[in-house]
Amino acid sequence: KVLPDLAAGPLRKLVDRTAPAFLNKPTREVLEGLTNNQELIAVLTGQWGDNGLPPAESSFIIHALIARHYLYGGYYPIGGASEMAKTIIPVIQQSGGEVFTYADVKEILIEKGKAVGVRMADGEDVRAPLVISNAGVFNTFDKLLPETAPHRDYYQEKLTTVERSMASNCLYIGLEDTAENLKLPKTNYWIYPGTNYEKQVSDFVAAPDEHDIPLTYISFPSAKDPSFAERYPGRATIEIVAPGPYDWYEDWADETWGKRGDEYEAKKEAYAQRLLAKLYEKFPHLDGKVDYYELSTPLSTDYFCRYSKGEIYGLNHSPSRFEQDWLKPKTRIPGLYLTGQDVMTCGVAGAMIGGLLATVAVSGLKGLPLAKRMFVG
């Protein structure tokens, strides 16, 4: 990922020869080589929603990484996800950097074949010795890279070798009582109608009103956060995530967020009620306790995160994705680097390692001590 092409090529061939044959096979194929017990396979792949592909389509690499990381326990930041930003931003500022929100980048500035900064949506140019994009490869090479940029045709062709990950709906729920009084668990629930994940997904996508939701994830943030009760006395929260294909909502893609009309709101409400039914099925005592709920759609993901098709995990984690040697921090365009989950894998940890690799790629040998500190202790 960080070596120059001339060195990375031979090393990749060595890794391909020495790595286990099953490493980048489809997850289901690997597990069916160990057992024909489909119920056991369903249990072992019960968190496939963490990468967005059912086991017949995902690479065993991502399944193994996710399963392995849970062996060390799942952690929740005290104070919620915003604590990550609150912790990181002062470090950036101490080093002379700055963080901006609601600051849209229109395009990457290319001069004499080199990335020299970015042009903002308001017309202001921000110049820099180099540009590191965390916008994902589709945004970077399809939207932000100018038509005249060097190697643009190369990256346009490369974009045809990868696919966007799943889109989703997310139901945010507020309750008028504490997590303790409501006996909310601290664990996550993965709910499936059966063990044939792939068929359930395809059936649901083809006829969502006629088939059960193929995956429902329920999480209880307020129960996990020991500071929540102090910050929000007498309140609790629940989050439910489920598949929600972008094309369900595409007709409203050009409408303003929050002002997409009654038909859009009715479509959201119908799905919200299905998700609430899933919640009450597992926790019937919560029926009547919900004070507030709001459903986000793939259009919300696009609005807030700039993933234009609502893809929550960047690129699909299929076996072919892990064969793409162009998915690395250093691009062919001088001065332009990539970081984030498209460089490595999805999620907080995947994006963090993507950032580390980008640091090493930019700083060379000077970045190795940082990598050593992260991986060793």
N, C-alpha and C positions, 0 to 999 in steps of 0.2 A: 504493500500500500504506500510506502514512503520512499522506496528505492527508485532511482532512475530506471527508465525502461530497459536499458542495456543490462542492468544488474537484476532487475525484477524478473525478466523473462526466464533466465536459467534457474533462478531460485524457485519460481513457480513450478517449473518442470520437475525439480527435485521434490517439492512438496507433493505434487500430484502422484509421484511414484511412491512416496513413503506414507502418505495419508491412508487411513482405512478406506476400503472400497465403498463402504456404506456412507461415508461422511456427507456427500452431497447428493444422495439419492432421495427420492420422495419419502417422507416420514412413514407413511403407511406401508410402503414397500419394505422398508427396513424392519419395521415391527412385525410384519407378516412373515419375515424370514426367521423370526424368533418364536412366534406363536400364531396359531390359527383361531385363538379365542378373541372374537371380535368385541366382546364386552370388555375384556381386559385392555385391548387396544384403545377402545373408547375412553376408558378411565385414564390410561397413560397419556392420552392426547387431549384430555379434558380442558386444557387451557389454550386450545388452538386459537381462540379469539385474541390472545396476546400478540399474535403476529398477523392475524387476519386471513389466513388461508387454512382450509380444512386439510387434514393430514395427507390426503392423496396428492395434494398440490404443493405443499410446503417442502422446503429443503430440511433434511434431518439436522443440518447445521443449526438452524434457528430454533428448532424444537429442543435440541439438546441444550443449547445455551439457556433457553428460558427455564426448562425443567431443572437444570443444574443450579441456576441462580436462586431458585426457590428453596433449594436445600439449605441455603444460608439464612433463610427467613426473608419475609417481605417487610419492608420498612416504610413508615409514613412520617413525613417531616412535621415536627411539632410546630403548629401554627399554620399548617396547610402548604400547598404548593407554592404560594407566593413567597414563602421563606427562602426558597431557592434563589429567586431574583434578589431579594433583600440581602442575602449573603454574598452573592456574586458581584452585584453592581459596585459596592464600595471597593472591591479589589480592582475592578477595571478602572475606576476613577483614580485610585491611588497611583496607578501606573500611567496616568495621563490620558486615559480613554474616557469615553462618555457613552451613555445609552439613551436612545430616543424611542418614544412610542408615537404612533400615528404619524410616522414619517415614511411615506411611500417612496420607494425607489422606482424610477421610471425605466432607467437603462444603465448598463455598465459602460463607462467611458473607455473607449479604445483609441489610443493615439500611437501611430507608427507601429501598429501591430501589438501593442502592449496595453494591459488594463491599468488605468491610471486614476481610477476613482469611480464615482457613481453620479448620475444626474437624478435629482429628486423630482417628485411629481410637480412641485411648485416652480421648477426651473432652476433651482440652485444646484451648482456643482460642488460636490465634496471630493477633493482630490486626496490621493493617498499613494504611498509607494507600492502598495499591492492591494488587491481586493479578495476577501475570503467570503464566499457565498454560503449561507446556511438556508437558502430559499428552496433547496431541492433541485434536482437536475432538470426537471421539466420547466420550472420557472426560470432557472439560470440560463439554459441554452435555447429555450423556445421563446421566452418573453423578454428577458433582460439583455440578452446578447444582441448587439446591433447586426443588421443584415450584412454589413461590410466587415464584420469581425473575422480575423483569420481562423480557419478550422471550423467555421460555423457549419458548413455542410457535413463535415466529419461528425460533429456532435448531433446534428439533425438525424443522421443515419443511425447513430448509436441509440438515440431515443426510441427507435423502433425495436430494439432488443430487450427493452424492459417494459413493465406494466405498472400502472398505478395500483396501490393497495386498496383494500375495501373502504367503503364509505359507511357512515353509521348515523343513527339517531341516538341522542342522549337525553334522558329525562332527569331533570334536576328537581329534587323534592325537598320541601321544608316541612317540619313537623312541630306541633305545639307541645313539646315535652322533651325531656332529656333522653339521651341515648341510654343512660342507665335505667331510667324508669321504664322505657320502652323495650328494654332487654334486646337492644340491637347488637348483633354480633360484630366482632372485629375482623372476621374473615370475609373473603369474597365468595359469592355464589355464582357458579356457572350452571345454567339450566338449559337442558336439551330435551327435545321430545323423544329421542331415541339414540341409538348408537351409530346409525348410518349417516354420518355428518354430511357427506358430499351430496347424497340424494336429497336430504332435507333442505340444504341450501338451494340446490337447483330447482326443486319443487316450489319453494317459497318465492324465489325470484321470478319464476314463471307465472305464478298465481298467488300473490301474497294474501289475498282475502280468503283463499280456499285451504291454506296450509298453515300449520303452527309456525311460530317464530323459531328459526333453527338454532338460534343462540341468544341467550339473555344473560347478561352479566349484571349482578347487583353488588354494589359496594356501599359501605357505611362510613364515610369520612369522619363524621363527628364522633363515632365510637372509637376510631383509631387515634384521634388527636387528643392527648391529655389536656391540652390548653383550651379546647373548644368550649367546654362548659363555663369557663371563666370569661371567655370573650363574648359568648352568646348564651347567657343564662336562660334556662328553660326552653332551649331549642335543640333540634337535631336535624341532620341532613341524610339523604340517601341519593345515590346516583345509579341509574340503570342505563346500560348501553346495549344496543341491539343493531343488527344490520339495517341499513336504509339506503338502498341504491340511489345514486345521484339522479338517474333518469326519472325517478318518481317525482322529483321537484324541479326538473329542468325548465318547465314552462314558466317558472317564477324567477329564473336566474338573473334576469335583467332588472328585476324590481328592487326597490330600496329595502334594506334590512329593517324589520319592524313595521313595514308598510306594504306587505305583499298581498293583503286582501283577505276576504272572508273564506274563499274557497281553499286557499293555502292553510289558513288557520284551522279550518274544519278537517283537512287531511291530517294535520298535526295532532289535533285532538283525538281523532279516531285511533291513531297509533299510540298516543299517550294512554288511552284507556286500556288498550291491550297490554301495555307494559305494567300498568297499575294492577291489572288482573293477575299478572305473573307474581307481583309482589305480594298481593293478598293471599294468593294460593300458598305461598311459603310462610307468610306471616299474617294470618287472618286477624290477629289482634290490632294490626295497624289500620284496618279499615275504619274510616271515620276520624283518624288522627292526622291525616294529611291536610296541612294548612295551605300549601302552595305547591304548584308544580309547573314546569315549563319545559317544552321539548325543543331541542336544537336539531337541525337537519344538516345534510351535507352543504347546504347553502350557507349555514352558519359557520361551518368549518372553513369554507372559502372566504367568508367575510372577515373572520377574525385571524385566520392562520394562513390565508393566501394559498391554500391547496385547492385549485380551481375545480376539481371534481369531488371534493370532500374526502380525499384519501387521507386517513388518519395516521398511516404508518409509512408515508412516503412511497417507496417502491415495494412491489410484491416480493416476498421472500421465497421465491421459487428456486429450484436448482439452477436454472439458467441465469438468474440474477447473480449468483455467486461465481459464475464463470466470466463475468464481465470485468476484464482487467482495467477498463477505463474508469471504473467507479473508485477513484482514489483522490486524495487531496490535490495533488499537482495536476493541472490541466495542461493541454498543449498550447494554451494561450499564455504567453509570458505575463506574469503578474497576477494571474487569476487562479485562485485555489477554491476547493470545495471543503465543506465540513458538515457535520450533522449526521442524521440517521441514514441518508442515502450513501454515505461513504462506508458505513459499517452495517449496523442493524438498527431496527426500530427501538423506540423507548428511550427513557432517561439515560440508562447505562450505555446503550448503543450510541446515542448522540454524544455523550460525554467522551467515549473512546474515539469517536470521529473527530471531536475537537482536539484531543490529545495528538492524534495522528496528523492533523492539519498543523499543529504547533511544531511537531518534529519535522514535517515536510518543509515548512517555511524556514525554520531556524537551523536545520541540519544537525550537526553534532552537538550544538549548544542545547538542543531540545532533549537530548537523551537523558540527562540527569532528572528532568521533570518526569519523563516516562518511567524511570527507575523508581522514583519516589512513589508514584501512583501504584505501580504493580507490586512493589515490594512492601510498602507499608505506609 
